[in-house]
Amino acid sequence: MRKIIDLQLVSMMVFCGVVSAAVANADQRPNVVLVMADDQGWGQTGYYNHPILKTPNLDAMAASGLRFDRFYAAGPVCSPTRASVLTGRTHDRTGVVAHGYALHRQERTVAQAMQKSGYATGHFGKWHLNGVRGPGVPVLDSDPHHPCHFGFEHWLTVTNFFDQNPVMSRMGTFEEFQGDSSEVIVGEALKFIKSTADQDKPFFTVIWYGSPHSPWVALEQDQIPGEETRSVHHHGELVAMDRSIGALRNGLKKMGVADNTLVWFCSDNGGLKGVGTIRSADCGATKDLFGRGACVCLELSNGQPMWNPESHHIPHPRWTFCRRWLTCSACRPNRCWIEWTASALNHFWRLRSVGVRRQFRSATTAARP
């Protein structure tokens, strides 16, 4: 157990050192973009040697940035993870005990902290923190849990998953779009980022995809020949999502803000059962607490090479970011830092809640001298 905790601390220190160096070298406060896929499995990327999928843009991001091979989401389904990402707290404390539960209004979010520190804040895509279940529909302006109540001054949102040609809500006004949903929200997010960058103002942007959540509807150009019907659309949505990641990173470069922008990409939980190709090493899926049910892919990039994985690879143990993970101080307008806290007990409590405490006891007994 002591060895595991030591590895967690080493991982934290390495990460904090990289981010601190990036902040120290910046002439202004860094921009932050949080990107999250919906039900993308741990192994559904090219850099994890998927036998079918090609994800060149995620591969490039992982190669030039930081790649966390054993990053665990806060929950095995979508809403709990999203609540923990915004608040830094265990999702049970926020009222989001499972998908379709509303985030407590009294919760303090990272978006509110960034907003108070002078950042422009925007949310684009899936919300799923207002207690509405079922397929995604535009979020109403009268909704007591819409993104503005949690620190997002600009939002283009639907309640849950969404596919091609979506109808979305921009601050309560419905708008129709044409095209793949991933490319739609990235395109709209880039417009927000550009308008903010033109004002020489830092931005905090959240992009939450509706892909590759079911039902799957992929563009014909993204479908991989020879696949079964459901899988061809499932994988096709991932191809389009990867393309949108490339559009996002290229857009940041064209605006001249890529080197001062921290881009975070991860999934909200494990992949889906019975669809697509799952690598044999991937155990567990969405709704599972076993293996890949909560372990997700995560990459971090700021537009410049952050490390050389071949010479600095660290095998990350099971750990989850919790509590206040991002702190921006309004009294220090030229400084922004990230405070990361790793909790060795976080995984234990998640296991305990579903009655499998013996896994924890076995692990601690084996670790005793």
Buried (B, 14 or more C-beta within 10 A) or exposed (E): EEEBBEBBEEBBEBBBEBBEEBBEEBEEBBBBBBBBBBBBBBBBBBBBEBEBBBBBBBBBBBBBBBBBBBBBBBBBBBBBBBBBBBBBBBBBEBBBBBBBBBBBEEBBBBBBBBBEBEBBBBBBBBBBBBBBEEBBBBBBEEBEBBBBBBBBBBBBBBBBBBBBEBEBBBBBEEEEBEEBBBBBBBBBBBBBBBBBBEEEBBBBBBBBBBBBBBEBBBBEEBBBEEBEEBBBBBBBBBBBBBBBBBBBBEBBEEBEBBBBBBBBBBBBBBBBEEBBBBBEEBBBBBBBBBBBBBBBBBBBBBBEEBBEBEEEEBEBBBBBBBBBBBBBEEEEEEEBBBEBEBBBEBBBEBBEEEEEEEBBEEBEEEEEE
